[in-house]
Amino acid sequence: MWILPLVGYLGVIVGFCFLTLAIASGLYYLSELVEEHTVFARKLLSRLIYSIICIQILLVLIDRFPLSLSLLSIISHLVYASNLRRFPLVKLTDPLFILSCVLVILNHWLWFRHFSKPLPATRANQGNWRQPYQLDYSDVPSFSEVASYFGLCVWLVPFALFVSLSAGDNVLPTMGTEYAGGAQSGHARNVSDSKAKNKGMAKALVDNVREWAGETGELMGFWRGDRTRRF
């Protein structure tokens, strides 16, 4: 067969494109919701962080999860919570924000190593010395359990913060914050402009990617842009 494999590859490419567009649209919509309901979003993120910390403690006490990795995960979520002190504004050069990004990568790597490491072998029958050592497969977590742990306890809070937080570079100076600068009259004049420029990081990322794709496609001749100029 020659045509059917090509159709399969084409279907994978088209499906990947639709999945990417769906994720981008979802990020854009969630970012707009957070911009309209910042107080509710902050309360939701705070409760979500402390709920995951409680889940992590239960996993240590009941399921015998490794204490060192669990402490790292708890400390990481406390660092994530510290980003809410000026919610939804954040400086991309803030040491706490940079530390949060490092902790996300570190948690993912260490927990992936933990779940990919094989369990120690145990004797299936202690009375028979000829019985070979075997793994206790009842204690091996399934793929859905591991994926659920990564989704809820490792990725959920950083992803929610990424959608919710607004980059400080996109925010005009306002009175009463550390971004303040300029006279009060300038603040009153630029209130409407600050709302327009106060974009979430996810929303700004989608806008930048869309603008880059439009300019690249125009340069490569896939479509024509509006280059009319008024003199």
N, C-alpha and C positions, 0 to 999 in steps of 0.2 A: 504493500500500500504506500502511495506517495501523497495523495491529496488529503486523506484524513489526518495524518500527523501535522500537515501544514495548517489545516483547519483547527486542530487542537492548540497549536502554538498561537495562532491568531486569537482564539478564544481566551487563552491565558492573558495575552497582552491587553485585550479589550476589557476583560474582567479586572485586571490590575488598575487600568485607567479609571474605570467606574468606581472602584474601591477608594482610590486616591481622591477623586472628586467628592465622594460621600464623606470621607474623613475631613477634608478641607471645609465642606459646607457645614458639617457638624461643629467643628471648632469655631467657625465664624458665628454661627447661631448662639452657641454657648457663651462666647465672649460678649455678644450683644446683651444676652440675658444678665450676665454679671454686671455689666456697665449700668443697667437699669435697676438692679437690686443688689447693691454692694453690701448693705448691712446684713441682709439675709444670707448672702454668699459667705461673708466672714463668719457668721455664727455656724453655718453649715460646715465650713472647713474646720473650725475649731472642734466641733463635736465629732467630726469624722476622724481627726487626728487622735483624739483621746479614746475613741472607740477602737481604733486599730491598736493603740498601746495596750488597752485591756485585752484584746484578742491575743496579742503577743505574750502577755503575762500568762494567760490561760494555756497557751501552747507550751510554755515552759513548764508549768506546774502539772498539767495533765498528760500531754503528749510527749514530754521529755525532749523538747527541742533544745539545741545547744544553747547554753547560757550566754556565752560570749557573743555569738551572732545575734541573739535576741536582744542583748543589751545594746549592741550597735544599732539595731533597728529602732529601739526605743529612743535612744539619744538622737538618731537621725530625724525622727518625727518631732522631737522637741525643737530641733534646729529648724525644721520646716515651719513649726508654729511661730518661731521668732520672726519669720518673714511677714506675719500678719500685723506687726506693730504699726505699720504705716499703710495698711491695706486700703486701696488696691495699688498704691504706688510702690515702686521698687527701683532702686538703682542697680543697673547691670554690673557696676563695679563694686557693689556692696560686698564686704567680706563674707557676711552670712549667706548671701545669695550664691556666691561662688562656692562656699563650703557646702551648701545644699546640693549644688550640681555634682560636686565630687562625691558626696555621700550617696547620691542616687546610683552612680556608676559603681561605687564600691559595694553597696548592698546587692546590686544585681549580680556582680561577679562572684561574691562570696556565697550567696545563697544558691547560685547555679552550681558552684563547685560542691556545695553540701549535698544537694539533691542528686547530682550526677555521680557522686562517690558511692561505690557499692557497699552494702551493709556487711559487717563482719559475719563470718560463717559460724554456725553453731551445729552441735551434734543433733541429728534427728532422733537418735535413740541412744541415751546415755548408757543403757545396759549392754549394748553390743559394741565392742571396740572396733569391729570390722565395718560398722556402718560409716560411710563417708560423711564428711562435713557438708552440710547443705544450708542454703539460705532460707531464712524464714520469710517467705513471700507474703505472709499476712501483714507484716509490718512495712512492706514496700509501698509508698504512696503511689496512687495512680496518676496518670497524666492530667486528668481533670482536677485532681486535688492540688498538684503542683502548679498548674496554670492558674487556678483560683487563688492560691497563696500569692503568686507573683502579681496577679492583677489587683488584688485587694490590699495586701500588706507591703508591697514593694513599689508598685507603679501608680496606684490610684491617687495618693496625695500629691506627689510631684506633678502628675498630669493635671490635676485640678488646680494646683498653684500656677502652672504654666498658662492655663486657660484664663485664670482669674486675674492674675497680676498685670499691671500696666507698667510698661517701661518708662522710667523717669525722663528719658530723652524725648519722649513724645508728648510730655506734659508741659504746658506753659507755666510760668511762675505764678503761685497763688499765695495769698497772705495766710499766715498761721502754719506754714509747713516749712521744711528745710529747703524747699525749692523756691522760697520767697525771694524776690529781688525786684526792685523797682518801686515806684510810687503806688499809692492806693488807687489813684485815678486810672493808672494803667491797668490795674487788676479789674476794676469795674468795667473798663472798656473791653477787656479781652475775656470776659466770662464765657460768652458764647463760643469764642474761638477755642478756649481751653476744652470745652466739652467736645468740640469737633476733633481736637487733636489728642484727646485722652483715649488712646486706643490700647486695648489689651495686646499682650505680646503675641498671642495666637492670631488675633485679627490682623495685626501689623505684618506678621509672617505671611499670612495668606495674601494680603494685599501686595506685598513685595514680590512674592512668587508669581502672582498673576501679572503684575507689571513687567517683570523680567520675561515671562513667557510671551507676552504681547510684543515687547520690543525685539526679542530674538526671532519670533516668527515673522515680524515685519522685515527685519534685516535679511532673513533667509528667503523672503519672497513668498511665504505661504499665504499672506494676506496683505492688504494695503491699509496703511494707517491714514488718519485724517491729518494731512500735512498742510492744509490751507492756512495761510497767514493773512492777518489783517493789518494793513498799514494805515 
